[in-house]
């Protein structure tokens, strides 16, 4: 999964990734741990759990992280009173996590995306290691997952590949590009996109051919 991959990468590169407060022996908080951390944060900020239900606040912070907004970025764009208060809670929650040497599941994605975008050496090392990327259920990916996949796949046009004989492939069009580039294959069905409430962005699959102009679509019409 994206999360298990990110957990492995962050443990390996924590010392090199320049991620404040993150050490290789970090703990990953589950839902129960997150709720406890949020309650502790709200108490420290003198905010009522009635007005600020931990589950709702955590969901809002999760959405922000999946949109690649860390606490500082979220605070910078907060406009109304509620958003500004939520930004304070977000900052406090992250402080609580760091004090415990922990991160949550959404941090796995956010921090990995940040690391790959900022550290060209790590990005290049991983691009060289994984020359081919395949992602299943692509319609359920969110913005953070899209960025991670894009950074691992790299840029440019796809290299030549042996697609002859596959359904939906015009053999006359094969070999049109000879420059090395992203070798990324995704499998998905826009009609099965049901996780919008969890941050999934259906445009990731609908606009795949725009992100990768050299992509070929193979329609799988039969089970």
N, CA, C and O of each residue as an XYZ file, in Angstrom:
892
protein
N       0.840     -1.192      0.000
C       0.000      0.000      0.000
C       0.876      1.243      0.000
O       2.068      1.178      0.300
N       0.276      2.367     -0.337
C       1.017      3.629     -0.271
C       1.560      3.858      1.137
O       2.708      4.268      1.308
N       0.726      3.590      2.142
C       1.132      3.880      3.513
C       2.310      3.011      3.957
O       3.229      3.503      4.613
N       2.289      1.717      3.602
C       3.401      0.858      4.006
C       4.683      1.247      3.278
O       5.768      1.191      3.857
N       4.563      1.643      2.003
C       5.728      2.109      1.257
C       6.311      3.360      1.904
O       7.523      3.463      2.097
N       5.445      4.300      2.234
C       5.903      5.555      2.843
C       6.549      5.302      4.196
O       7.562      5.918      4.527
N       5.970      4.400      4.978
C       6.540      4.090      6.290
C       7.962      3.564      6.135
O       8.849      3.922      6.910
N       8.177      2.715      5.136
C       9.502      2.141      4.901
C      10.480      3.219      4.454
O      11.621      3.258      4.915
N      10.031      4.098      3.553
C      10.917      5.148      3.055
C      11.292      6.144      4.149
O      12.444      6.567      4.244
N      10.324      6.513      4.967
C      10.601      7.497      6.018
C      11.543      6.927      7.076
O      12.367      7.657      7.627
N      11.429      5.642      7.362
C      12.355      5.051      8.328
C      13.779      5.012      7.753
O      14.758      5.209      8.473
N      13.869      4.757      6.461
C      15.188      4.660      5.827
C      15.855      6.012      5.675
O      17.062      6.146      5.872
N      15.046      7.034      5.317
C      15.631      8.326      4.969
C      15.362      9.436      5.987
O      15.627     10.604      5.705
N      14.845      9.090      7.155
C      14.475     10.123      8.130
C      15.639     11.055      8.451
O      15.443     12.263      8.586
N      16.841     10.511      8.574
C      18.001     11.328      8.939
C      18.434     12.255      7.806
O      19.060     13.286      8.050
N      18.099     11.886      6.565
C      18.521     12.680      5.406
C      17.435     13.603      4.884
O      17.707     14.522      4.111
N      16.209     13.358      5.306
C      15.079     14.032      4.673
C      14.789     15.425      5.219
O      13.924     16.124      4.690
N      15.500     15.844      6.276
C      15.299     17.177      6.841
C      13.831     17.404      7.201
O      13.232     18.415      6.835
N      13.264     16.431      7.932
C      11.882     16.536      8.399
C      11.926     16.798      9.894
O      12.200     15.877     10.663
N      11.663     18.031     10.332
C      11.830     18.421     11.739
C      11.109     17.487     12.702
O       9.915     17.222     12.558
N      11.853     16.995     13.681
C      11.264     16.189     14.733
C      11.060     14.726     14.381
O      10.619     13.954     15.232
N      11.367     14.317     13.151
C      11.130     12.933     12.747
C      12.419     12.123     12.839
O      13.435     12.479     12.243
N      12.359     11.028     13.597
C      13.490     10.127     13.730
C      13.098      8.746     13.217
O      11.912      8.419     13.171
N      14.081      7.932     12.830
C      13.774      6.630     12.235
C      12.943      5.711     13.120
O      12.265      4.819     12.611
N      12.982      5.911     14.438
C      12.247      5.029     15.348
C      10.865      5.575     15.717
O      10.323      5.246     16.772
N      10.299      6.414     14.838
C       8.998      7.007     15.136
C       7.913      5.930     15.299
O       8.032      4.815     14.791
N       6.868      6.303     16.017
C       5.702      5.443     16.203
C       4.588      5.921     15.291
O       4.413      7.124     15.092
N       3.831      4.977     14.734
C       2.684      5.325     13.898
C       1.420      5.198     14.738
O       1.097      4.112     15.220
N       0.713      6.290     14.913
C      -0.502      6.290     15.728
C      -1.688      5.738     14.947
O      -1.918      6.115     13.798
N      -2.433      4.845     15.581
C      -3.677      4.369     14.975
C      -4.813      5.297     15.384
O      -4.582      6.324     16.021
N      -6.034      4.937     15.020
C      -7.186      5.815     15.273
C      -7.355      6.113     16.752
O      -7.617      7.255     17.130
N      -7.208      5.100     17.590
C      -7.354      5.290     19.034
C      -6.285      6.228     19.577
O      -6.578      7.108     20.386
N      -5.055      6.042     19.136
C      -3.955      6.915     19.573
C      -4.190      8.353     19.128
O      -3.934      9.298     19.874
N      -4.682      8.504     17.899
C      -4.946      9.845     17.381
C      -6.025     10.549     18.210
O      -5.909     11.734     18.524
N      -7.063      9.809     18.553
C      -8.145     10.398     19.346
C      -7.630     10.849     20.704
O      -7.981     11.932     21.173
N      -6.811     10.038     21.329
C      -6.235     10.403     22.627
C      -5.355     11.636     22.501
O      -5.397     12.531     23.346
N      -4.554     11.676     21.432
C      -3.678     12.825     21.211
C      -4.489     14.091     20.968
O      -4.118     15.171     21.427
N      -5.605     13.952     20.241
C      -6.439     15.119     19.970
C      -7.113     15.613     21.247
O      -7.188     16.819     21.479
N      -7.594     14.708     22.063
C      -8.220     15.110     23.333
C      -7.211     15.838     24.213
O      -7.547     16.839     24.847
N      -5.992     15.346     24.254
C      -4.946     15.991     25.040
C      -4.664     17.393     24.488
O      -4.461     18.337     25.251
N      -4.654     17.517     23.165
C      -4.417     18.810     22.526
C      -5.521     19.795     22.846
O      -5.245     20.948     23.180
N      -6.767     19.360     22.750
C      -7.911     20.237     23.026
C      -7.910     20.687     24.481
O      -8.239     21.834     24.783
N      -7.543     19.790     25.370
C      -7.476     20.158     26.794
C      -6.410     21.222     27.011
O      -6.622     22.187     27.745
N      -5.266     21.039     26.367
C      -4.180     22.007     26.514
C      -4.566     23.371     25.953
O      -4.123     24.401     26.462
N      -5.393     23.382     24.902
C      -5.831     24.637     24.292
C      -7.092     25.192     24.942
O      -7.621     26.221     24.520
N      -7.566     24.498     25.975
C      -8.769     24.918     26.699
C      -9.982     25.000     25.764
O     -10.762     25.951     25.819
N     -10.124     23.978     24.903
C     -11.257     23.901     23.989
C     -12.131     22.708     24.363
O     -11.627     21.647     24.730
N     -13.424     22.892     24.266
C     -14.366     21.847     24.642
C     -14.490     20.785     23.547
O     -14.552     21.104     22.359
N     -14.525     19.523     23.969
C     -14.717     18.446     23.001
C     -16.147     18.431     22.465
O     -16.440     17.773     21.467
N     -17.033     19.165     23.142
C     -18.405     19.288     22.641
C     -18.437     20.189     21.408
O     -19.076     19.869     20.407
N     -17.749     21.302     21.496
C     -17.683     22.231     20.370
C     -16.677     21.783     19.313
O     -16.786     22.147     18.142
N     -15.705     20.996     19.738
C     -14.666     20.514     18.830
C     -14.554     18.993     18.964
O     -13.608     18.496     19.576
N     -15.497     18.264     18.405
C     -15.477     16.797     18.496
C     -14.178     16.244     17.910
O     -13.858     16.530     16.756
N     -13.433     15.468     18.670
C     -12.139     14.956     18.195
C     -12.212     14.266     16.835
O     -11.341     14.471     15.990
N     -13.242     13.452     16.619
C     -13.335     12.741     15.348
C     -13.497     13.701     14.175
O     -12.884     13.507     13.125
N     -14.310     14.725     14.344
C     -14.541     15.696     13.271
C     -13.289     16.522     13.001
O     -12.937     16.787     11.851
N     -12.623     16.924     14.081
C     -11.408     17.726     13.918
C     -10.319     16.901     13.232
O      -9.614     17.402     12.356
N     -10.185     15.644     13.632
C      -9.189     14.775     13.008
C      -9.496     14.564     11.530
O      -8.580     14.485     10.711
N     -10.775     14.473     11.185
C     -11.158     14.307      9.783
C     -10.769     15.537      8.972
O     -10.302     15.411      7.840
N     -10.958     16.724      9.540
C     -10.603     17.963      8.850
C      -9.089     18.060      8.648
O      -8.621     18.477      7.589
N      -8.333     17.671      9.677
C      -6.880     17.696      9.575
C      -6.397     16.654      8.563
O      -5.454     16.898      7.810
N      -7.050     15.497      8.555
C      -6.717     14.456      7.591
C      -6.910     14.953      6.164
O      -6.061     14.726      5.302
N      -8.025     15.631      5.917
C      -8.280     16.184      4.579
C      -7.205     17.185      4.180
O      -6.761     17.212      3.032
N      -6.792     18.009      5.142
C      -5.754     18.997      4.860
C      -4.439     18.315      4.488
O      -3.775     18.716      3.533
N      -4.071     17.294      5.239
C      -2.820     16.590      4.964
C      -2.864     15.891      3.610
O      -1.869     15.865      2.885
N      -4.019     15.327      3.275
C      -4.141     14.651      1.983
C      -4.128     15.640      0.823
O      -3.905     15.252     -0.324
N      -4.368     16.919      1.120
C      -4.234     17.971      0.123
C      -2.849     18.608      0.184
O      -2.598     19.643     -0.434
N      -1.951     17.968      0.943
C      -0.552     18.403      1.076
C      -0.407     19.726      1.810
O       0.522     20.491      1.549
N      -1.325     19.993      2.726
C      -1.255     21.196      3.554
C      -0.770     20.813      4.949
O      -1.504     20.184      5.711
N       0.470     21.191      5.286
C       0.915     20.955      6.651
C       0.319     22.032      7.549
O      -0.432     22.885      7.076
N       0.645     22.000      8.836
C       0.012     22.925      9.781
C       0.295     24.383      9.432
O      -0.589     25.233      9.545
N       1.519     24.674      9.011
C       1.869     26.053      8.667
C       1.114     26.529      7.428
O       0.606     27.650      7.390
N       1.048     25.662      6.412
C       0.344     26.028      5.178
C      -1.145     26.201      5.434
O      -1.776     27.099      4.878
N      -1.702     25.343      6.272
C      -3.124     25.453      6.590
C      -3.406     26.750      7.339
O      -4.399     27.428      7.075
N      -2.528     27.086      8.271
C      -2.698     28.323      9.040
C      -2.597     29.544      8.137
O      -3.324     30.519      8.327
N      -1.706     29.499      7.165
C      -1.493     30.637      6.273
C      -2.715     30.936      5.421
O      -2.943     32.088      5.054
N      -3.505     29.917      5.103
C      -4.668     30.147      4.249
C      -5.978     30.214      5.031
O      -7.045     30.375      4.438
N      -5.905     30.093      6.354
C      -7.123     30.157      7.169
C      -7.727     31.557      7.099
O      -7.040     32.544      7.361
N      -9.015     31.646      6.745
C      -9.653     32.943      6.578
C     -10.633     33.304      7.673
O     -10.501     34.357      8.296
N     -11.612     32.451      7.918
C     -12.630     32.770      8.910
C     -12.224     32.281     10.303
O     -11.171     31.669     10.482
N     -13.083     32.566     11.279
C     -12.777     32.246     12.673
C     -12.585     30.744     12.865
O     -11.643     30.312     13.529
N     -13.488     29.949     12.277
C     -13.414     28.508     12.462
C     -12.093     27.962     11.911
O     -11.431     27.152     12.561
N     -11.719     28.407     10.719
C     -10.487     27.914     10.105
C      -9.261     28.300     10.928
O      -8.320     27.517     11.059
N      -9.279     29.522     11.485
C      -8.144     29.967     12.295
C      -8.040     29.157     13.586
O      -6.942     28.821     14.032
N      -9.193     28.847     14.180
C      -9.182     28.017     15.383
C      -8.719     26.608     15.050
O      -7.944     26.001     15.790
N      -9.205     26.098     13.926
C      -8.801     24.763     13.503
C      -7.297     24.719     13.230
O      -6.639     23.715     13.504
N      -6.767     25.796     12.696
C      -5.327     25.867     12.439
C      -4.537     25.767     13.749
O      -3.487     25.127     13.798
N      -5.047     26.403     14.805
C      -4.385     26.319     16.106
C      -4.425     24.896     16.642
O      -3.452     24.400     17.210
N      -5.574     24.247     16.449
C      -5.698     22.865     16.892
C      -4.749     21.966     16.095
O      -4.108     21.080     16.661
N      -4.662     22.195     14.796
C      -3.768     21.439     13.921
C      -2.328     21.589     14.406
O      -1.608     20.599     14.534
N      -1.911     22.822     14.675
C      -0.559     23.053     15.164
C      -0.337     22.331     16.494
O       0.697     21.700     16.710
N      -1.336     22.438     17.384
C      -1.222     21.794     18.688
C      -1.167     20.281     18.591
O      -0.421     19.624     19.317
N      -1.965     19.739     17.687
C      -1.997     18.285     17.494
C      -0.650     17.774     16.987
O      -0.153     16.749     17.454
N      -0.060     18.498     16.025
C       1.240     18.096     15.517
C       2.304     18.173     16.609
O       3.208     17.339     16.666
N       2.187     19.183     17.477
C       3.126     19.309     18.592
C       2.992     18.114     19.531
O       3.991     17.579     20.012
N       1.754     17.701     19.788
C       1.509     16.539     20.647
C       2.134     15.285     20.043
O       2.747     14.488     20.754
N       1.979     15.109     18.722
C       2.564     13.957     18.054
C       4.089     13.967     18.162
O       4.701     12.942     18.464
N       4.692     15.114     17.917
C       6.147     15.197     17.922
C       6.702     14.939     19.324
O       7.747     14.307     19.476
N       6.001     15.429     20.342
C       6.444     15.178     21.715
C       6.477     13.690     22.018
O       7.305     13.222     22.799
N       5.569     12.953     21.395
C       5.487     11.509     21.619
C       6.343     10.722     20.631
O       6.368      9.492     20.676
N       7.044     11.423     19.740
C       7.842     10.748     18.726
C       6.984      9.952     17.770
O       7.352      8.856     17.348
N       5.817     10.525     17.427
C       4.841      9.792     16.614
C       4.392     10.597     15.406
O       4.533     11.819     15.360
N       3.850      9.884     14.436
C       3.168     10.487     13.304
C       1.894      9.684     13.068
O       1.776      8.559     13.553
N       0.944     10.246     12.332
C      -0.269      9.501     12.026
C      -0.205      9.000     10.578
O       0.767      9.249      9.866
N      -1.263      8.287     10.156
C      -1.248      7.683      8.825
C      -1.158      8.731      7.720
O      -0.502      8.508      6.703
N      -1.815      9.870      7.917
C      -1.778     10.903      6.889
C      -0.409     11.566      6.808
O       0.000     12.021      5.739
N       0.309     11.625      7.943
C       1.679     12.146      7.926
C       2.580     11.299      7.043
O       3.499     11.815      6.407
N       2.314      9.995      7.006
C       3.130      9.115      6.167
C       3.134      9.609      4.726
O       4.180      9.666      4.080
N       1.946      9.965      4.228
C       1.840     10.452      2.853
C       2.417     11.846      2.708
O       3.213     12.103      1.805
N       2.016     12.751      3.598
C       2.444     14.139      3.507
C       3.962     14.269      3.578
O       4.568     14.964      2.763
N       4.571     13.600      4.550
C       6.012     13.726      4.745
C       6.799     13.064      3.611
O       7.861     13.554      3.226
N       6.286     11.962      3.078
C       6.976     11.318      1.960
C       6.902     12.183      0.712
O       7.892     12.335     -0.004
N       5.723     12.752      0.450
C       5.573     13.637     -0.710
C       6.516     14.829     -0.586
O       7.136     15.238     -1.568
N       6.622     15.382      0.605
C       7.516     16.528      0.822
C       8.971     16.120      0.625
O       9.749     16.840     -0.003
N       9.329     14.965      1.165
C      10.708     14.490      1.037
C      11.085     14.280     -0.426
O      12.159     14.698     -0.859
N      10.207     13.635     -1.184
C      10.508     13.356     -2.589
C      10.577     14.633     -3.422
O      11.368     14.721     -4.361
N       9.752     15.622     -3.081
C       9.743     16.859     -3.856
C      10.949     17.741     -3.539
O      11.399     18.506     -4.392
N      11.471     17.640     -2.320
C      12.552     18.532     -1.904
C      13.945     17.945     -2.071
O      14.909     18.686     -2.263
N      14.062     16.623     -2.000
C      15.389     16.003     -2.018
C      15.602     15.272     -3.332
O      15.147     14.142     -3.506
N      16.294     15.920     -4.251
C      16.532     15.344     -5.567
C      17.381     14.081     -5.515
O      17.210     13.191     -6.348
N      18.297     13.987     -4.547
C      19.159     12.811     -4.445
C      18.352     11.572     -4.076
O      18.526     10.505     -4.664
N      17.466     11.727     -3.093
C      16.620     10.603     -2.687
C      15.669     10.241     -3.818
O      15.467      9.065     -4.121
N      15.086     11.260     -4.440
C      14.155     11.011     -5.548
C      14.838     10.263     -6.680
O      14.286      9.303     -7.217
N      16.036     10.699     -7.044
C      16.768     10.041     -8.121
C      17.148      8.612     -7.767
O      17.098      7.719     -8.613
N      17.527      8.401     -6.516
C      17.883      7.052     -6.071
C      16.700      6.101     -6.205
O      16.863      4.965     -6.651
N      15.515      6.557     -5.824
C      14.333      5.707     -5.877
C      13.837      5.516     -7.311
O      13.350      4.444     -7.668
N      13.964      6.556     -8.124
C      13.574      6.416     -9.533
C      14.458      5.390    -10.230
O      13.995      4.657    -11.104
N      15.734      5.339     -9.842
C      16.629      4.357    -10.418
C      16.346      2.953     -9.924
O      16.558      1.974    -10.640
N      15.866      2.865     -8.699
C      15.572      1.555     -8.116
C      14.283      0.967     -8.682
O      14.215     -0.220     -9.000
N      13.262      1.818     -8.802
C      11.959      1.351     -9.285
C      11.686      1.960    -10.658
O      11.141      3.059    -10.756
N      12.063      1.250    -11.707
C      11.911      1.775    -13.056
C      10.490      1.616    -13.570
O      10.090      2.282    -14.524
N       9.736      0.741    -12.942
C       8.360      0.503    -13.379
C       7.431      0.639    -12.178
O       7.651      0.018    -11.138
N       6.403      1.449    -12.330
C       5.437      1.688    -11.258
C       4.070      1.202    -11.715
O       3.612      1.571    -12.796
N       3.416      0.380    -10.904
C       2.052     -0.052    -11.201
C       1.180      0.199     -9.985
O       1.543     -0.155     -8.863
N       0.025      0.811    -10.217
C      -0.871      1.177     -9.128
C      -2.269      0.641     -9.426
O      -2.837      0.913    -10.484
N      -2.809     -0.114     -8.490
C      -4.164     -0.645     -8.645
C      -5.156      0.294     -7.966
O      -4.779      1.109     -7.124
N      -6.425      0.171     -8.342
C      -7.507      0.989     -7.759
C      -7.154      2.484     -7.803
O      -7.316      3.203     -6.818
N      -6.676      2.925     -8.952
C      -6.154      4.289     -9.065
C      -7.230      5.351     -8.859
O      -6.922      6.494     -8.520
N      -8.486      4.976     -9.065
C      -9.554      5.956     -8.881
C      -9.698      6.367     -7.413
O     -10.350      7.367     -7.111
N      -9.096      5.607     -6.507
C      -9.227      5.897     -5.084
C      -8.028      6.649     -4.513
O      -7.935      6.819     -3.297
N      -7.111      7.101     -5.362
C      -5.944      7.832     -4.868
C      -6.297      9.291     -4.594
O      -7.172      9.868     -5.239
N      -5.595      9.871     -3.624
C      -5.807     11.291     -3.308
C      -4.639     12.113     -3.849
O      -3.756     11.592     -4.530
N      -4.655     13.393     -3.536
C      -3.636     14.286     -4.097
C      -2.230     13.910     -3.633
O      -1.287     13.924     -4.424
N      -2.092     13.574     -2.350
C      -0.776     13.212     -1.835
C      -0.256     11.959     -2.518
O       0.919     11.897     -2.881
N      -1.110     10.959     -2.698
C      -0.696      9.732     -3.363
C      -0.352      9.980     -4.828
O       0.581      9.385     -5.367
N      -1.111     10.861     -5.461
C      -0.807     11.226     -6.840
C       0.583     11.842     -6.943
O       1.347     11.511     -7.850
N       0.911     12.736     -6.014
C       2.219     13.388     -6.085
C       3.341     12.391     -5.839
O       4.373     12.441     -6.507
N       3.148     11.488     -4.887
C       4.173     10.485     -4.604
C       4.425      9.627     -5.841
O       5.572      9.391     -6.220
N       3.339      9.162     -6.469
C       3.470      8.327     -7.667
C       4.152      9.095     -8.785
O       5.019      8.555     -9.472
N       3.769     10.345     -8.972
C       4.340     11.162    -10.041
C       5.836     11.402     -9.823
O       6.620     11.355    -10.771
N       6.223     11.656     -8.587
C       7.626     11.910     -8.286
C       8.463     10.647     -8.439
O       9.614     10.719     -8.871
N       7.910      9.505     -8.097
C       8.636      8.252     -8.262
C       8.754      7.869     -9.737
O       9.766      7.314    -10.163
N       7.706      8.172    -10.513
C       7.705      7.809    -11.936
C       8.625      8.710    -12.750
O       9.190      8.272    -13.752
N       8.780      9.962    -12.332
C       9.627     10.883    -13.064
C       8.876     11.571    -14.184
O       7.653     11.471    -14.277
N       9.616     12.273    -15.039
C       9.020     13.063    -16.099
C       9.489     12.586    -17.456
O      10.318     11.682    -17.566
N       8.937     13.218    -18.501
C       9.340     12.894    -19.856
C       8.329     12.009    -20.547
O       7.211     11.831    -20.062
N       8.722     11.456    -21.680
C       7.870     10.560    -22.451
C       8.233      9.112    -22.133
O       9.385      8.828    -21.804
N       7.273      8.196    -22.224
C       7.566      6.791    -21.925
C       8.536      6.191    -22.924
O       8.566      6.577    -24.092
N       9.327      5.245    -22.449
C      10.266      4.545    -23.324
C       9.521      3.504    -24.144
O       8.365      3.185    -23.864
N      10.204      2.973    -25.171
C       9.599      1.921    -25.983
C       9.236      0.730    -25.106
O       9.959      0.413    -24.162
N       8.124      0.069    -25.409
C       7.730     -1.109    -24.655
C       7.014     -2.068    -25.580
O       6.436     -1.660    -26.586
N       7.054     -3.339    -25.239
C       6.465     -4.371    -26.068
C       5.007     -4.572    -25.693
O       4.693     -5.395    -24.833
N       4.115     -3.826    -26.331
C       2.685     -3.925    -26.058
C       1.948     -4.670    -27.157
O       0.728     -4.815    -27.094
N       2.669     -5.141    -28.160
C       2.022     -5.791    -29.295
C       1.180     -6.976    -28.832
O       1.609     -7.789    -28.014
N      -0.021     -7.045    -29.378
C      -0.892     -8.172    -29.077
C      -1.872     -7.920    -27.958
O      -2.815     -8.690    -27.776
N      -1.665     -6.840    -27.193
C      -2.594     -6.557    -26.108
C      -3.875     -5.937    -26.653
O      -3.822     -5.193    -27.633
N      -5.024     -6.223    -26.045
C      -6.283     -5.658    -26.538
C      -6.286     -4.147    -26.458
O      -5.842     -3.571    -25.465
N      -6.786     -3.502    -27.500
C      -6.898     -2.052    -27.496
C      -5.643     -1.337    -27.931
O      -5.613     -0.106    -27.927
N      -4.601     -2.064    -28.307
C      -3.336     -1.445    -28.692
C      -3.167     -1.511    -30.198
O      -3.241     -2.584    -30.796
N      -2.940     -0.355    -30.804
C      -2.685     -0.272    -32.232
C      -1.194     -0.494    -32.458
O      -0.379      0.351    -32.089
N      -0.832     -1.630    -33.066
C       0.575     -1.974    -33.214
C       1.325     -0.977    -34.080
O       2.540     -0.834    -33.942
N       0.620     -0.279    -34.977
C       1.293      0.688    -35.835
C       1.806      1.882    -35.049
O       2.726      2.577    -35.480
N       1.182      2.116    -33.856
C       1.581      3.264    -33.056
C       2.707      2.938    -32.081
O       3.244      3.837    -31.435
N       3.066      1.668    -31.970
C       4.087      1.298    -31.005
C       5.447      1.850    -31.413
O       5.741      2.003    -32.599
N       6.248      2.137    -30.438
C       7.603      2.594    -30.707
C       7.677      4.028    -31.172
O       8.678      4.432    -31.763
N       6.625      4.820    -30.918
C       6.624      6.201    -31.383
C       7.639      7.049    -30.640
O       8.155      8.027    -31.182
N       7.929      6.672    -29.383
C       8.867      7.463    -28.588
C      10.072      6.626    -28.216
O       9.940      5.460    -27.847
N      11.246      7.224    -28.312
C      12.462      6.492    -27.976
C      13.191      7.104    -26.798
O      14.287      6.662    -26.452
N      12.600      8.115    -26.173
C      13.243      8.758    -25.041
C      12.794      8.114    -23.747
O      11.623      7.771    -23.584
N      13.739      7.950    -22.821
C      13.408      7.356    -21.535
C      12.518      8.298    -20.743
O      12.655      9.518    -20.830
N      11.622      7.734    -19.983
C      10.729      8.562    -19.193
C       9.952      7.713    -18.223
O      10.397      6.619    -17.877
N       8.807      8.176    -17.772
C       8.048      7.435    -16.763
C       7.474      6.138    -17.314
O       6.837      6.120    -18.367
N       7.709      5.063    -16.588
C       7.062      3.792    -16.889
C       6.052      3.561    -15.777
O       6.366      2.942    -14.761
N       4.843      4.060    -15.974
C       3.820      3.964    -14.945
C       2.547      3.398    -15.551
O       2.094      3.847    -16.604
N       1.981      2.420    -14.885
C       0.743      1.786    -15.333
C      -0.250      1.832    -14.192
O       0.066      1.427    -13.073
N      -1.431      2.316    -14.462
C      -2.461      2.350    -13.417
C      -3.675      1.564    -13.882
O      -3.991      1.523    -15.071
N      -4.342      0.949    -12.935
C      -5.550      0.186    -13.206
C      -6.668      0.785    -12.369
O      -6.501      1.007    -11.169
N      -7.798      1.044    -12.991
C      -8.888      1.623    -12.223
C     -10.151      1.770    -13.033
O     -10.153      1.569    -14.247
N     -11.215      2.118    -12.361
C     -12.530      2.293    -12.974
C     -13.196      3.508    -12.340
O     -13.584      3.455    -11.173
N     -13.335      4.602    -13.088
C     -13.967      5.810    -12.527
C     -15.354      5.547    -11.948
O     -15.771      6.224    -11.008
N     -16.069      4.572    -12.499
C     -17.408      4.277    -12.007
C     -17.395      3.621    -10.635
O     -18.441      3.496     -9.998
N     -16.226      3.204    -10.175
C     -16.130      2.589     -8.851
C     -15.483      3.525     -7.828
O     -15.043      3.085     -6.766
N     -15.429      4.807     -8.152
C     -14.841      5.785     -7.237
C     -15.855      6.129     -6.149
O     -16.800      6.881     -6.384
N     -15.650      5.573     -4.961
C     -16.612      5.775     -3.865
C     -15.973      6.384     -2.623
O     -16.636      6.550     -1.599
N     -14.684      6.719     -2.710
C     -13.998      7.175     -1.508
C     -13.708      8.676     -1.502
O     -12.710      9.118     -0.933
N     -14.583      9.457     -2.136
C     -14.392     10.897     -2.128
C     -14.393     11.467     -0.725
O     -13.688     12.434     -0.436
N     -15.182     10.871      0.140
C     -15.245     11.341      1.538
C     -13.936     11.092      2.278
O     -13.697     11.672      3.338
N     -13.082     10.224      1.716
C     -11.813      9.917      2.351
C     -10.667     10.641      1.667
O      -9.499     10.346      1.919
N     -11.001     11.589      0.803
C      -9.976     12.392      0.148
C      -9.600     11.948     -1.240
O      -8.761     12.581     -1.882
N     -10.208     10.857     -1.730
C      -9.874     10.386     -3.073
C     -10.283     11.427     -4.113
O     -11.331     12.062     -3.991
N      -9.449     11.594     -5.131
C      -9.683     12.584     -6.178
C      -9.821     11.865     -7.518
O      -8.833     11.396     -8.084
N     -11.049     11.784     -8.018
C     -11.317     11.027     -9.243
C     -10.616     11.629    -10.459
O     -10.410     10.939    -11.458
N     -10.246     12.911    -10.382
C      -9.553     13.529    -11.521
C      -8.176     12.897    -11.749
O      -7.614     13.017    -12.838
N      -7.633     12.226    -10.732
C      -6.348     11.563    -10.919
C      -6.408     10.556    -12.066
O      -5.474     10.447    -12.860
N      -7.516      9.825    -12.141
C      -7.639      8.840    -13.215
C      -8.257      9.449    -14.472
O      -7.896      9.070    -15.587
N      -9.184     10.387    -14.297
C      -9.823     10.996    -15.462
C      -8.835     11.820    -16.282
O      -8.973     11.925    -17.501
N      -7.844     12.400    -15.619
C      -6.876     13.260    -16.308
C      -5.506     12.598    -16.453
O      -4.504     13.274    -16.688
N      -5.469     11.270    -16.312
C      -4.194     10.563    -16.400
C      -3.484     10.820    -17.730
O      -2.271     11.029    -17.768
N      -4.254     10.801    -18.815
C      -3.646     11.004    -20.138
C      -3.137     12.428    -20.321
O      -2.254     12.666    -21.145
N      -3.682     13.378    -19.564
C      -3.155     14.740    -19.628
C      -1.834     14.837    -18.874
O      -0.917     15.540    -19.298
N      -1.745     14.124    -17.751
C      -0.497     14.134    -16.982
C       0.601     13.377    -17.710
O       1.776     13.734    -17.618
N       0.215     12.321    -18.440
C       1.178     11.505    -19.177
C       0.718     11.411    -20.629
O       0.041     10.455    -21.005
N       1.083     12.401    -21.446
C       0.586     12.479    -22.828
C       0.919     11.251    -23.674
O       0.218     10.974    -24.647
N       1.962     10.519    -23.328
C       2.327      9.346    -24.113
C       1.629      8.074    -23.673
O       1.932      6.992    -24.178
N       0.694      8.192    -22.731
C       0.027      7.013    -22.177
C      -0.878      6.337    -23.194
O      -1.397      6.986    -24.102
N      -1.064      5.047    -23.040
C      -1.986      4.284    -23.867
C      -3.043      3.673    -22.950
O      -2.743      3.207    -21.851
N      -4.289      3.688    -23.431
C      -5.395      3.147    -22.653
C      -5.754      1.768    -23.186
O      -5.997      1.597    -24.380
N      -5.785      0.801    -22.306
C      -6.207     -0.554    -22.658
C      -7.510     -0.829    -21.912
O      -7.513     -0.939    -20.686
N      -8.612     -0.939    -22.646
C      -9.910     -1.137    -22.029
C     -10.131     -2.616    -21.717
O     -10.000     -3.477    -22.587
N     -10.460     -2.881    -20.487
C     -10.748     -4.272    -20.065
C     -12.260     -4.392    -19.920
O     -12.815     -4.113    -18.857
N     -12.909     -4.802    -20.981
C     -14.377     -4.844    -20.993
C     -14.988     -6.112    -20.447
O     -16.167     -6.129    -20.093
N     -14.202     -7.181    -20.372
C     -14.712     -8.462    -19.896
C     -14.001     -8.880    -18.635
O     -12.811     -8.619    -18.458
N     -14.756     -9.546    -17.741
C     -14.156    -10.062    -16.514
C     -13.388    -11.341    -16.875
O     -12.789    -11.969    -16.001
